[in-house]
Amino acid sequence: MPFAETTPVPEASGAAWLTIDGKLVLVTMGDSGEDGAYGLIDPDTGATLEQGKLPLGDAGDDLEGLAARGGLLYGLSSAGWIRVWKRVDHGFELVAGPYAIGPQTLSDKKGGNRPAKGDGMACGAKITNCGRNYEGLALSEDPQVGDACIGVALSKADGTLYCLTEEGGRLVGHQDRAFHVGRPGAVADCTLDDAGVVWIGWNTFGGNEVDRVTGWRDLAHAKLEEVGMYGLGFCEAIAVRGDVMYRLSDSGGAPSLMSKFRCSTERR
């Protein structure tokens, strides 16, 4: 679909929907080395409406997953650390975190594309691409019901989705509640659409493929469905609303490539 081909935000690695000043916008951010760089993108035209820096607190800047819940913006680093921001005038304020989504017992060694060893969920806060090397975050707006998942975290090292619940106002990841989606090293991002379905975007090593996951609230019964191959460059971020899908590419710097597609929701 017609859309701006690039955004000046460097190394776009995550995307989330947020309503700002009464308008739904697409928030994207850069990963390691970009110091929390973010941009607000018009979902109709692709115009970058605002740029700035997300406050990071005392942790590394390798932001990979981005999601919204309750009007707040959540970011997940590759090491498994969460930050929460609220919108303020022409920027964002850090209101929670950084905190680990689970036991910080995984090796700080940069494993990247190899399955993590151990049952922990996080590694050192300032380390990049260690442990499960998270790439994506998807959160529902629904309240916690029992022990059902309210969202998922996507691990690149494991090729796996992990259940997230909310406990004491914090997101908690569960190593024993997981759904394997494919080989390590190729998953790039995940998102939740407005119908409650999780979408997974793959990078170039996965052919820029896109899949859907249904039944994710109980990952033991989740199902994976192929959608197709969509995107330009080294795709990372994915966002979906209705039958429209957005892919953003981490090209190693600025600008970042973008593309917009209208997709059939029928199963292939």
C-alpha positions in Angstrom: 0.0 0.0 0.0 1.2 3.6 -0.4 3.4 4.5 2.5 6.6 6.4 3.3 9.5 4.2 2.4 11.7 5.1 5.4 11.7 6.7 8.8 14.7 8.6 10.2 14.6 6.5 13.3 17.7 4.3 13.3 17.6 0.5 13.4 13.8 0.1 13.9 13.4 -3.0 16.0 10.0 -2.8 17.6 6.6 -1.2 17.1 3.5 -0.6 19.2 0.1 1.2 18.8 -0.5 4.1 21.2 -3.2 6.8 21.2 -1.6 10.2 21.5 -3.7 13.4 21.5 -6.7 11.5 20.4 -4.9 9.9 17.4 -3.7 6.3 17.0 0.0 6.4 16.1 2.7 3.8 15.5 5.6 4.0 17.9 8.9 2.6 16.9 12.4 2.5 18.5 16.0 1.7 17.8 18.0 -1.1 19.4 21.6 -1.4 20.8 23.7 1.7 20.4 20.8 4.1 19.7 20.3 5.3 23.3 16.5 4.8 23.3 15.8 6.6 20.0 12.1 6.5 19.1 9.7 7.9 16.5 6.0 8.4 16.2 4.7 7.4 12.7 1.4 8.3 11.0 -0.2 4.9 10.2 -1.9 6.4 7.1 1.0 8.1 5.4 4.1 6.8 7.1 5.2 10.3 8.0 7.5 10.5 11.1 5.6 12.9 13.3 8.1 13.1 16.2 11.5 11.9 17.3 13.1 11.7 20.7 14.9 9.5 23.2 13.2 7.1 25.7 14.6 7.4 29.2 16.4 4.2 30.0 17.3 4.1 33.7 20.2 2.0 34.8 20.2 -0.7 32.1 21.4 -1.3 28.6 19.8 0.3 25.5 19.2 -2.9 23.4 15.5 -2.4 23.2 13.9 -5.1 21.0 10.2 -5.6 21.9 7.6 -2.8 22.2 4.0 -3.0 23.2 1.2 -0.9 24.8 -1.1 -1.8 27.7 -3.4 0.5 29.7 -2.1 3.6 27.9 1.5 2.9 28.9 4.4 1.9 26.6 6.4 -1.3 27.5 9.8 -2.1 26.2 11.7 -5.4 26.5 15.5 -5.6 26.1 17.3 -8.6 24.5 18.5 -9.4 28.0 15.0 -9.8 29.4 14.5 -6.4 31.2 11.3 -4.4 31.1 10.8 -0.7 31.1 7.5 1.1 31.3 6.9 4.7 30.0 4.0 7.1 30.1 3.4 9.8 27.6 4.3 13.4 28.6 4.4 16.6 26.6 6.5 15.9 23.5 8.1 12.8 25.1 8.0 9.9 27.5 8.7 9.5 31.2 10.0 6.2 32.7 7.5 5.1 35.3 8.6 1.5 36.1 11.7 -0.5 35.6 14.1 -1.6 34.5 13.3 -5.0 36.0 13.9 -8.5 34.9 10.9 -10.6 33.7 12.2 -13.6 35.7 15.2 -15.1 37.4 18.4 -13.4 36.3 20.4 -16.7 36.2 21.2 -17.0 32.5 24.7 -16.6 31.2 25.8 -13.1 30.3 27.8 -14.6 27.4 26.5 -13.3 24.0 24.9 -16.5 22.7 22.6 -14.7 20.2 21.3 -17.4 18.1 21.8 -20.5 20.2 19.2 -21.9 22.7 19.7 -20.6 26.2 20.9 -23.1 28.9 19.1 -23.1 32.2 15.6 -22.2 33.4 16.2 -18.5 34.1 14.5 -15.8 32.1 17.0 -12.9 32.1 20.8 -12.1 32.0 22.8 -9.0 32.8 20.8 -5.8 32.5 23.5 -4.1 30.4 24.4 -7.1 28.2 23.2 -7.4 24.7 22.1 -10.6 22.9 22.6 -12.8 25.9 20.4 -15.5 27.5 17.2 -15.9 25.5 18.0 -12.9 23.4 14.4 -11.5 23.3 13.2 -9.9 20.1 9.5 -9.3 20.6 6.8 -8.3 23.0 3.0 -8.5 22.7 0.5 -7.5 25.4 -3.2 -7.6 25.7 -5.4 -4.8 27.1 -7.5 -7.4 29.0 -7.1 -7.7 32.8 -5.4 -10.7 34.3 -7.8 -13.6 34.6 -6.5 -16.5 36.8 -3.1 -17.6 35.5 -3.9 -17.0 31.8 -1.2 -15.2 29.8 -1.8 -11.5 29.2 1.0 -11.4 26.7 4.1 -13.1 25.3 7.8 -12.5 24.9 9.6 -13.8 21.8 13.0 -15.4 22.2 15.3 -15.3 19.2 17.8 -17.7 20.8 15.1 -20.3 21.4 12.7 -19.6 18.6 10.0 -19.6 21.3 7.2 -17.6 22.7 7.0 -17.4 26.5 3.9 -16.6 28.5 3.8 -13.3 30.4 1.5 -12.8 33.4 1.1 -9.7 35.7 2.1 -10.1 39.3 2.3 -7.2 41.7 2.1 -4.7 38.8 5.0 -6.3 37.0 5.3 -8.5 34.0 6.6 -12.0 34.8 7.8 -14.5 32.2 7.3 -18.3 32.6 10.0 -20.6 31.2 7.7 -23.6 31.7 4.9 -22.1 29.6 6.2 -21.8 26.1 5.4 -22.4 22.5 8.1 -23.2 20.0 7.6 -21.3 16.7 10.7 -22.2 14.6 14.5 -22.4 14.4 16.7 -20.1 16.5 18.2 -17.0 15.0 15.4 -16.0 12.6 12.5 -14.6 14.6 12.4 -10.8 14.6 9.3 -9.5 16.4 5.8 -10.2 17.6 2.6 -8.2 18.0 -1.0 -8.5 19.0 -3.7 -7.4 16.6 -7.1 -5.9 17.5 -8.8 -9.3 17.2 -6.6 -10.8 19.9 -4.3 -12.8 17.6 -0.5 -12.8 18.0 1.5 -12.2 14.8 5.2 -13.2 14.4 7.5 -11.5 12.0 10.7 -13.2 10.9 13.9 -11.6 9.7 15.8 -12.2 6.3 17.1 -15.5 7.6 13.5 -16.6 7.9 12.6 -15.1 4.5 10.8 -12.1 6.2 8.0 -14.6 6.8 4.9 -13.7 8.8 2.9 -16.2 10.9 -0.1 -16.0 13.3 -0.5 -17.7 16.6 -4.0 -18.5 17.9 -4.8 -19.9 21.4 -1.8 -18.1 22.9 -3.4 -17.5 26.3 -2.8 -21.2 27.0 0.4 -21.9 25.0 0.1 -25.6 25.5 -2.8 -25.5 23.0 -1.6 -22.7 20.7 -1.5 -23.1 16.9 0.8 -21.6 14.3 -0.6 -20.5 10.9 1.5 -19.3 8.0 0.5 -16.0 6.5 3.2 -15.4 3.9 6.4 -13.5 3.2 6.1 -9.7 3.5 8.6 -6.9 4.0 11.7 -5.2 2.6 15.3 -5.3 3.8 16.2 -7.0 7.1 12.7 -6.9 8.7 12.4 -6.7 12.4 9.3 -4.8 13.7 5.7 -5.8 12.9 2.4 -4.2 13.7 -1.1 -5.1 12.6 -4.5 -3.4 12.7 -7.5 -5.1 10.9 -6.3 -6.4 7.6 -3.4 -4.0 7.4 0.2 -5.0 8.3 3.3 -2.9 8.8 6.9 -4.1 8.6 9.9 -2.0 9.6 13.5 -3.0 8.8 16.7 -2.8 10.9 19.2 -1.8 8.2 22.0 -1.2 10.7 21.5 2.5 10.9 19.3 5.4 9.7 17.0 5.6 7.9 15.0 2.4 8.5 12.9 0.9 5.7 9.2 0.6 6.1 6.4 -1.2 4.2 2.6 -1.5 4.5 0.4 -4.3 3.2 -3.2 -5.2 3.0 -3.5 -8.9 3.8 -6.2 -11.5 3.5 -7.1 -12.9 6.9 -8.1 -16.2 5.3 -5.8 -19.1 6.2 -3.5 -20.1 3.3 
